[in-house]
Amino acid sequence: MKVGIVGLPNAGKSSLFAALTRAEVEVANYPFTTIEPNVAVVPVADERLDQVAAVLRASEVLPDTVLFHDIAGLVRGAHEGEGLGNQFLSHIRETDAIVHVVRAHGDDRVVHPDGHVDPVADAEVVETELLFADLEQAERRLERVEKQARSGDKVARAEEAWLRKVIEALHAGRPVRTVPAPADAPGAVLRLRPLTSKPVLFVANVDEGDAEVPEALAAHAAAVGARAVAVSARLEAELAALEPDEAAAMRAELGAGEPGLDRVVDGAFALLDQIAFFTADADKPAQSRHLRRGLSAWDAAGEIHTDIQRGFVRAEVIAWDDLVAAGSYAAARERATLRTEGRDYVVADGDVIHIRFTP
């Protein structure tokens, strides 16, 4: 899962990135500190996996990961190349979801590009740039598809009709995700790679001690079909620099709640409606993976390895808490909580799965 962190210059993107990854990135009080996207692989902690690993005496715990891309600040006119915007927009296209950091703190020491703090106005600047970039992309794509459609190609005709609806929506200020994908032109969305089709999580960069998303920004997020969480990026970055025990004690003393990583990662997975499943056995790694809700055991096998998916025979499945309660696969089998499922079984969040396959 690739998540792009975007926002206006000085919104707090690099501070959030440092908090999420404990990586040291250059953070300065001027625009375009981040020229190339910083990319970090962040493990996704899951206490359920830890308990499964302990019960089975697994050799190690391997949590799933998220790739966070810290993308340089966008400015008004980015779609026309302002502030090196075209480079940054291309980096966003490669991500699965967008974390949009919006300044909501009142620290006067941090320069704001427009000279004043207005979370909704800031969010709309970035959204407008993404809309304009998609509009240019859609118009260029339409020119190519029109030629194919004139030859009588049915798929091209369906894609042409969809592109015209997309362009109409973008002119009206509506994102591409509001236009249903064309059933008669499979792959049309992938070929366009629209920025505004990606799910969005707003991260309100609030003052230390604040825990709520500003009401106006929360309403804006709801209106555009996005989610929103509140994080003090500066505080989280400072806590991330401490040892885990020190950070936990400081967090408790400040009443800072759960780590910003958890709020952002949980929000990002919720955007894509992902669930976790686990693979584990004695003296072998216990590992978590994520899958879109509603997919099958056969799809889960593909997340593990394509060879396992290709030779799928059956899946042995148990809920993680049933396995922990039983203490072993053998005991779970006696309790009849370990069951055999076929390829069409819909995976549930927290399932522990062992795939039987033919090599």
N, C-alpha and C positions, 0 to 999 in steps of 0.2 A: 504494500500500500504506500503510495507516494503522496505526500501532502505538501503543498506549496504555501509558505507563509508570506503574505503580501500586506501592503498598506502604504500609507503616505510616508515620506521621509520623517524620521524621528518619532514614528508612532510607537516604537518599542519592539519592533520585530527582532532585532538582533539580541536584545536583552531577553526576550522570550525564548529565542533559540538557545541562548546560553543556559537558561533555566531548564529547558527541556533536555538538553544533551550533556550538560556539564562540560561543554566544549568552550574553548576560549576563542571568541571571535572578536574582531575589531569593532568596538562600539564607540562612536564619537558623536559630538553634537553638531553634525553637519550632514547635508544630504549626500546620498550615494556612497556611504561608507562601504556598503556591500556591493562590489562591482560584479563578481561572479557568484553564482548561487553556492552558498555553503550547504553541504549535504551531510546529514548525520543519520546513522542507523540507531534508533532508539528502541530498547527492549520494552515490551508491554508486560508489566508485572501482573500476575494473576494468582491470588492466594489459593484458588482452587487447584491450580497446577502444582503448587508447592505441597499441598496436602496429599494429592495423589502420588507425587514423587516420594514423599516420606513413607507412605503406607507400603508402596511397592519396593522400596529401597532401590530406587532408580540410580543410575550411575551419575547423572547430572541433570540439571534443569535447564531447558532451552526454551525461553519464552519467544513468542512471535515478535516481530519487529515492525516498526513504521519508519519509512524514510522521510525525514523532514528536510525540505529545501527552503533555505532562507534566501528569499529573492529580494533584490534591491528595491528601494522605495519607488513606487510609481508616482508620477506627477501629472497634472493637467496637460494634455497634449502628448501623452506617452505613445498613443497609437500612431502619431505622426513622427515619432522618433525623439520627442522631447525627453531629456534626461536619460538618454540611451534606452528609451522605453521599449523599442522593438525587440532588443535582446531579452529584456526581462519578460515581456509577454510570451516570447517563444518558450522560455523556461516554464511558465505556468501551464502551457499546453501539454506538457509531458506529465502532469500530475493527475491524480485521481480525485482529489478534493482540495479545497482552498480554505486555509485559515486566514481570515482577514482581521488583522490587528488594527484596532481603532483607538486613538488616544482619548481617554476620558479622565485623565488626571489634570491637576491644576498647577504643576510644578513650573514656575515661570523661568527656571534656569534652562529648560529645554525649549529650543526655538521651534515654533510652529511655522510651516511654510506660508500660511495665510495670516499669521499674526494673531489668531484667536482660536480657541478650542470649541469645536462644534462636532460632536461625534457623528451625527447623521449626515451633515454636510460633507465631512471627510469621507464617510463610507460611500456617498453618492459620487464623489470625484472618481474614486477607483472603479466603481461599478460602471460609470459612464465610459471610462477608457476601455473597459472590457467589452462593453456593448459596441463601441465604435470599431474596435479591432475585429470583432465577430462580423460586423456589417461588411467591412472591407473583404474579409475572408469569404463570406457568403456570396458577395457580388462577383468575386473572381471565380469561385466555383461554379456559379450559375452560368457564366460565359462559356465554360468548358462543357457543362452538361447540356446546354441548349443545342449545341452542335450534334451531340449524340442523340438527343431526343428527336431532332428533325429527321434522322435516319430511320425512325420508327421503333427504336429500342424502347420496350415497355418499361424496363427498370429505370432507364434514363428519364423517361417521361414522368414517372412517379417521383423521382428525386428532384426533377425540375419543379414540379408542383409544390413539393415540400419546401424547397429552397425559397420559392416566392413567398410562402407563408412565413418562413423564418425572417426574411428581409422585411416583410410588413411588420412583424412583431418587433424587430429591432428598431425600426423607424419610430415605433410607438413607445419605445423605452422598455419593452418587455424582453426578458432573457430567452435564450433558445430553449431552455428546459420547459417553457410554457407551451411549446409546439410539439405535439406528439410525434414520435419517430415514425417514418413511413413504413408500413408493413410490406408494401410492394417494392421497396428499395432497401433491402437489408444492407447494413454497413454504411448508410448515408451519413449517419452522425459521426462515425469513426473517420470517414473521409474528410468531413468538414473540420473535425476537432475543435468544436466551439468552446470558448472559455466560459461562456455563461450557461453551459449545460452542466457544469460541475457543481456539486453540492458545496455549500458554504457554511463555515462556522465562524461567526463573529467573536473575536476575543476583545472585550472591553478592557483596555489597560488602565486600571483604576488606581486611585491613591492607596497608599498603604493603609490597611484597616478597613477599606471598603470591600464588600463581598457581593454587591448587587450590580447587575447590568443597568446602566441608566435607562430610565423608563422609555425615553424617546427612541433609543437604539434598540431596545427589546421590541418595541412596536414595529420599528422598521424591519427588523429581522423577520418577524412573523409575517409582515406584509409581502416579503420577497421569498418566502418559503425557506428561510435559513434558520439555524440555531444560534444561540448566543450564550457565552459564559463570561464571567468576570475574573480577571487575574491581575495582580500587581506584578508586572514584569520585572521591575527593579528589585522588589522584595524577593521574588522567586529566584532571580539570578544571584542575589547575595546569599540566600539559603543554600543554593546549589553548590556554592563554593565551600561550604562547611562539610565536615564529616557527617555521615548519616545520623549518628546519635545526637550530635550537637544541633543539627538542623531540626530534628524532631523536637528537641527540648525548646529551641527558639520558637518553632512554629506553635507549640503549645502555649508558650508564654505570651506570644503576640495574638493568639487566637486566630491564626491564619487559616485554619481548616486544612482540608486535604491538599496535597501538593498540586501546583499548577499543571504538572505533567499529566496527572490523573484526569483532571477536568478537561484538558485539551484532547488527550488521547481518547477518552471515553466519548467526548463530543464528536471527534472525527470518525470513530467507528460507527457511532449512531447515524451519522450522515449517510453512510453506505449500507446501513442496516446489516452490519456484520455480526455474526455469532462466533464463539470460540468452541473448538473441539480439541481433544487431547489424544496423544498417543503415548503410551508408557508401558514399561515392563521391568521386571527385576533385572538389575545389572545392565540396563540399557537406558539411554536418555529419555527423560520425560519431556515432551515437547507440546507446545500449544500452536495451533494454527487457526486462521480465521476464514470464514466462508460466508457468502451472502445468505441471509435468512431464506429458507424455503428450498435450498438446494439439497441434493441427495447424497447418499453414501458413495455413489459412483463419482460424484463431483468431489467429495472429500478425498477419495482415493487419488484423484488427479492433483490435489493440493500436496499430497505426500510425495508422489512420483508418477510420472506418466506411464512407466512400465507396470506399476501396481494397478493403475486404472485400466490399462489395456488388458491385463489378465484377471480382472476382478472376478471372484467366485462368490464370496459372501462377506458380510461384516459382522463381527462380534461387538455388541454395543452394550454399554452400561452407563447410567448417569453417574457423574463424578462422586456425588455424595453417597450413593448406594455402594460404590466401590470402597470408599473410605470407611463406611460403616461395616462392610463385610471384612475388610482387612486384606483381602487377596482375591484373585480371580477364581481360585478353587472354591473359596467360601461363598463367593457371589453366585457361582454356578449352583451350589447346593441350595441357596436361597431363591434360586430362579430369577435373580435380578440381572444376570448376564444373559442376553438373548442373541439369537441369530437373526439378521435382517438381510434382505436382498438389496439390489442396486438402487431400487426406487425409494428406499427408506429416506424420509426427510429428517435430516440431522437436527438435533435439538441443542440449544446452548448448553455447554458443559458436558456433552457426551464424551466418554472415553471410547475410542474406536480402534479395533484391531482388524485390519483387512486381510482376509485370506485370498490369495491370488495364485494363478498359474504363471510361472516365469516364461 
